Amino acid sequence: MARPAKPASVIKLEGKSHRTKKELRTREQVENSLLSGTKLKESEEVKNNPKAHQEFLRVKKLLAGIDKSDDLYGSVINRYCLTLAECSEFEEKRERTQELMDKLEMRSDEMEFTEFLKLQDGLAKQLISYDKQIQAKRKMLFDIEKENVMTIASALRSIPKTPEKKNNALKEALSG
C-alpha cells in the first residue's frame, strides 16, 4: 500500500521539496477544504464524566497539533472518550471483584466447602462477565482508533500531488 501524502505544512517545515509553489498552494487549499472550520466541541456527557473529559482534552490537544481539531470528527472523538471511560470503570469493577475473590480465599477455612464453592463460582462468573465487557469496549475503542486514523489518512490521500492541468482549448482545436 502506498504511503499517505505529506500535508503541505510538513513539506514547508522540511524546507526542501520537488513540488512547485503552485502545487503547494493547491495542496494547502484542498487540505483546508477537507475541514469544516468549526473547532472540536466536547459533549455535555463527556464534560460530566471526569475520565472522559480528561481524555477529550488530551485527544483535542493532539489533534490540534496536526491541525485536525475539527468538529467534523467531534462525535467520534466524544464517543471514543466515553467508551474509554466506560472501559476504565469496568476494569475497576473487575479489580474489586478480584479483591473479593482473594479475601474469600483467605477466609475459606471459616465456612463450609459447598458454601465456599458457591461464592467462588458467583465471583468467577462476575469476573468473566466484566472481562467480556472490557473486551467488547476495547474492540470498540480499537475500531474507533482505526477508523479515525484511516479517515485522517484518507483525507491526506485525497489531496492531489499535482495541481490539475488546465487544457488549452486553442491547442486542442488545432491538434484535432
Secondary structure, 3 states (H helix, E strand, C coil): CCCCCCCHHHHHHHCCCCCCHHHHHHHHHHHHHCCCCCECCCCHHHHCCHHHHHHHHHHHHHHHHCCCCEHHHHHHHHHHHHHHHHHHHHHHHHHHHHHHHHHHHHCHHHCCHHHHHHHHHHHHHHHHHHHHHHHHHHHHHHHHHHHHHHHHHHHHHCCCCCCCCCCCHHHHHHHC
